[in-house]
Amino acid sequence: MKTLKAAKQPAPKTTKFDEKLVASEVLSTIEAESHRPSAIVSILSGKYDQNTVLKMLLTLEKEGRVERDSKKAWIAKGGEKQHQKKEKEKAKSKGKQKEKEKDKEKDEE
C-alpha cells in the first residue's frame, strides 16, 4: 500500500508588512548591484511578492533613494557607480599624498 506524501506548502506571502522593513531590505539588496524586481524577490527568498517590491521601489524613487539603472533594473543612489567614483577619488588622493611625502623627504635631505 502506497502512502501519500504531504505536498510541500509554499512559504506564505506577506500581505501586511512594515514599510520601513521592506524598504531597508530592498535597499540592502540593491546597494552594491542593480537588480530587477524579480531578482530582488528571489534574493529576499520570496518574503514579498513582486508587486510589493515594485511599489516599494517606486516609493523609494519618489523619495530619491533609488534610481533606475536601466529600463528594468534598479540601484540604490550611492550604489555601485558612486562606490566606484569614491574608490577612484581615494586612489587619486593617496597618490597625491605619497607625492607630497616624497617631496618633503627630498626637501629634508
Number of C-alpha atoms within 10 A of each C-alpha: 3 4 5 6 6 6 6 6 6 7 9 9 10 12 10 8 10 9 11 10 10 18 17 10 16 24 22 14 19 22 19 17 15 23 21 19 23 16 16 24 21 13 14 14 10 17 17 19 17 17 12 18 21 18 12 19 24 16 14 17 17 11 9 11 17 23 19 17 16 11 7 11 17 24 27 27 20 16 19 16 16 13 14 12 12 13 12 12 12 12 12 12 12 12 11 12 12 12 12 12 11 12 11 11 10 9 8 7 5
